[in-house]
């Protein structure tokens, strides 16, 4: 498991943009497809909304990554 800490510089970041910003997905389109294909959990629950607003305290699981939002 790869643990990543991501510090927000604003109130939130959209889920697909987070995956792209961390270079876990190569493009926004790829990130959207992964979310649609039910590959992403947020706070232990499946998340299929591409534009889900990720906020401080959220924990995202995708493939072998655990991303903690600071």
WOPEHU-V36621 format. One record per run of one state. SS is the DSSP state (alpha for helix, beta for strand, coil for the rest). FROM is the first residue (numbers start at 1). LEN is the number of residues. Records with the same first field share a line. If there is no record, write none. Layout:
SS->FROM-LEN + FROM-LEN
//
This chain:
coil->1-1 + 7-6 + 22-6 + 37-3 + 43-2 + 47-6 + 55-4 + 63-2 + 70-1
beta->2-5 + 13-2 + 40-3 + 45-2 + 53-2 + 59-4 + 65-5
alpha->15-7 + 28-9
//
